[in-house]
Amino acid sequence: MKNTAWVLLAGLLITDAQALDLKGLGDIVEKVGGSSTSSSSNNSAVSNLSEQETSDGLKLALNQGVSKAVGLLGATDGFMGNKEVKIPLPESLKKIEKGMRLVGMGSQADELILKMNRAAEQAVPEAKTLLVNSIKQMSVTDAKNILTGPQDAATQYFKKTTSTDMAAKFLPIVQKATANVQLADTYNKYAEMGSKFGVIKKEDANINQYVTQKALDGVYLMIAKEEAAIRQDPMGQASSLLKKVFGAAK
């Protein structure tokens, strides 16, 4: 049944389309999550910092990381030129990409890939305000938990506090960017049917939702990289407050 549905879907697609500076908070986790003696020592060092120092130091680091991550991704080729975050065709469409190219539809596939990545690049700047507001609303307890938490504790905090609103901001921008792409319209038309037969994942059944999720993934990946960099080398930071706060956690 799945094979039959897939053949039908592929045929419909082809036929119809032819007609158309957190320089990282990182290796702390190894020390914090290591021996009980090490963990106790780290938590004690962090506890000796004032609440204001802990909060200000972390927020400064997060603001730097957010600015850098958004700046990199929101530029031309921020997604398209970065293999780590470049958005490919949905898996189900990639399966018939070779066939599309064989029947002269390669340019349509290339256009959709470019439009998807440009859409993400256009949407990402909308993330900065949400991320900065999330930092402003961070409690002292949140700050200490992030500082002594796992390697991606800050990234997970951002996912929890911003992902829903960020997706809502991204989606209309993505929709506008892909609005006149014939293959995107064709894909959306038949992908929902394909998902019912189990040949397309539900999360891939709409090209705009697919791109929106990939854009979110890219933002959090870049933030995680910045978070890891600060954790790995707190003493390499320019700010004396960052050195004090993250040095205590090490």
Secondary structure, 3 states (H helix, E strand, C coil): CHHHHHHHHHHHHHHHHHCCCCCCCCCHHHHHCCCHHHHHHHHHHHHCCCHHHHHHHHHHHHHHHHHHHHHHHCCCCCCCCCCCCCCCCCHHHHCCHHHHHHCCCHHHHHHHHHHHHHHHHHHHHHHHHHHHHHHHCCCHHHHHHHHCCCCCHHHHHHHHHHHHHHHHHHHHHHHHHHCCCHHHHHHHHHHHHHHHCCCCCHHHCCHHHHHHHHHHHHHHHHHHHHHHHHHHCHHHCCCHHHHHHHHHHC
